[in-house]
């Protein structure tokens, strides 16, 4: 009986100790994990950081980029990838690899 009580106490102590290891969003040591890569696929929404004019490109200076229609803009998302975005709803229309 003594060994059973000792086992229960130790397992309860281990459970409580493990629970305090996890950080919650209101904890100052909590670090929110963010995704650093984006899967550029047709229909996906473009993150707001890519709406800056610095990422917008003129299609005439690049091969394989056609003239965008009204409410469309080409954006360079990495050195070898361009996406055509609908400027009204910020959805990807086309992805071009250079």
N, C-alpha and C positions, 0 to 999 in steps of 0.2 A: 504494500500500500504506500509505503514511503517512497519507493522508486516511481510509482505511478504519479504521485503528487509532484515529485521533483520533475518528471518529464513534462507534465502539464504546465508547471511554472516556467520551465525553460522554453517551451514552445511559445507560450504567451509572451514572454520577454523578447524572444526573437522576432515575433510578429510585430510588436510595438516598435522595436528598434528599426526594423525594415521600413515601416510606415513613415517614420520621420525622415528617411533619406530622400523621399520624393519631394520635389519642389512644386509649389503651386503658383499660378499666375500672380497672386498678391504677395508672394515671397520676393524680397529684393534680390535674391540670388537666382531667380528664375530667368532663363534665357530662352526667348521664343525661337524656335527653329524655323528657318525660312528656306524655301527652295531657291537655289541659286541658278538652276537651269530651267529653261522654258521649252516645252515641247511645242513647236510652232506647227499647228495643224489648222486646216481650213475649218472655219466655224468657231474656233476658240477666241476668247476675248484677249485683247492686247493689254498688258499691264500699263498703268498710267505713266511709269517712268520712261516709256518709249514714245510718248506723245510730244516730246520736246522737238523743236525745229532742228536741232543738231542731228537727230536720227533720220529726218526726212531727206530723201534724195531726189534729184531730178532724173527722170527716166532717160533723158537724152544722152546722159554721160555714161550710161551703162548698157552693155549688150544684154539681150534677152529680157529687158524690161519694156513692156509695151506701154502705150499711152494710157494713163488711168482715166476712167470715165469720171463723170461728175460725182462728187462726194467720195472720192477714192484717193489714196495717197500711198506712195511707196515708202517704206521705212527699212533702213539697214539695221538688222538686229544682232549681227556679228560680222566679222570681216568677209565671210563668204556666203551670207544668207540674207535675202531680202524678202519682205512680206508686203503684199498689197492689202491695205486695210480700208474698210468702209469707215469714213470719218463720222458718220452719224451714230452708228452703234458700236464702233471700235471692234469689229469682228474681222478675223483674217479671211480674205477672199482667195488669195493664192500665195504659195511659197515657192521661191526660186532659189536654187543653189547655184552659185557661180563657180 
